[in-house]
Amino acid sequence: QVHLVEFGGGLVQAGGSLRLSCVGSGSIFRISAMAWYRQPPGKQRELVATIAGGGTATYVEAVKGRFTISRDNAKNTVYLQMNSLKPEDTAVYYCNFVNARSTDSWGQGTQVTVSP
């Protein structure tokens, strides 16, 4: 079972930046497509960005041009650089495999709060 630990969240003003990190265990992490998800207050968890094992990235429309997903396979780490943050980006952010289900194992997430 892969263990995932997310960190790097915090409180930031609108327009600010944060860099999230996700460290995973196991060799499968290095070859798997990974994703960042987020769960805004009172809403369901949603996909934010994905990155293939080779580095190809995709983004949902709401974060295109502001967020950048990257990975360092040697460190079993996936990153999410978030710039020009908006209050609507406030959420708990999680990383997991692409197409992870709610019944799969999830980390504790990291809280991102963007003040107006």
GUKOLPA-6359 format. One record per residue (C-alpha): x, y, z; residue in three letters. Coordinates in steps of 0.02 Angstrom, whole numbers, padded with zeros to 5 digits, always signed. Example, Ala and Ser with C-alpha at 12.3 -4.5 7.8 and 13.67 -1.06 7.14 Angstrom:
GUKOLPA-6359
+00615-00225+00390ala +00684-00053+00357ser 
This chain:
GUKOLPA-6359
+00000+00000+00000gln +00066+00171-00047val +00071+00302+00089his +00051+00483+00036leu +00095+00635+00140val +00047+00808+00083glu +00117+00969+00155phe +00150+01150+00113gly -00022+01226+00136gly -00060+01380+00236gly -00149+01548+00244leu -00111+01670+00104val -00188+01828+00035gln -00269+01831-00135ala -00136+01848-00269gly -00008+01754-00165gly +00081+01590-00197ser +00105+01423-00112leu +00200+01266-00158arg +00126+01101-00105leu +00225+00940-00094ser +00169+00759-00089cys +00289+00621-00040val +00242+00443-00081gly +00312+00276-00031ser +00347+00129-00144gly +00427+00107-00314ser +00257+00110-00401ile +00245+00294-00361phe +00385+00334-00482arg +00301+00258-00634ile +00121+00303-00597ser +00018+00448-00659ala -00018+00557-00508met -00143+00695-00474ala -00183+00836-00356trp -00361+00847-00295tyr -00447+00972-00182arg -00602+00976-00073gln -00675+01150-00045pro -00777+01179+00113pro -00946+01092+00099gly -00909+01021-00073lys -00850+00858-00148gln -00670+00822-00188arg -00621+00874-00364glu -00476+00848-00481leu -00353+00992-00502val -00207+00930-00606ala -00125+00769-00665thr +00051+00720-00713ile +00105+00564-00805ala +00258+00465-00755gly +00354+00549-00895gly +00298+00723-00844gly +00153+00766-00960thr +00033+00876-00863ala -00151+00920-00876thr -00253+01049-00781tyr -00435+01089-00751val -00489+01252-00829glu -00505+01343-00663ala -00319+01331-00626val -00241+01338-00800lys -00105+01469-00811gly -00095+01485-00621arg -00047+01312-00557phe +00098+01202-00611thr +00113+01018-00568ile +00284+00935-00572ser +00370+00783-00502arg +00540+00722-00445asp +00538+00534-00464asn +00706+00516-00377ala +00625+00591-00222lys +00455+00507-00243asn +00380+00682-00236thr +00247+00774-00333val +00231+00963-00319tyr +00095+01090-00352leu +00153+01268-00375gln +00004+01383-00351met +00017+01565-00406asn -00111+01705-00415ser -00215+01617-00284leu -00399+01662-00268lys -00519+01640-00121pro -00608+01504-00221glu -00447+01402-00215asp -00477+01378-00028thr -00486+01191+00003ala -00398+01041+00076val -00276+00980-00056tyr -00234+00797-00081tyr -00125+00699-00198cys -00159+00524-00259asn -00153+00415-00412phe -00251+00472-00564val -00429+00403-00553asn -00413+00368-00368ala -00580+00322-00290arg -00652+00386-00128ser -00631+00211-00056thr -00444+00208-00095asp -00314+00258+00033ser -00291+00447+00050trp -00169+00553+00147gly -00221+00683+00274gln -00214+00824+00147gly -00149+01000+00173thr -00261+01151+00204gln -00248+01300+00088val -00341+01456+00141thr -00343+01610+00030val -00408+01770+00107ser -00486+01908+00000pro 
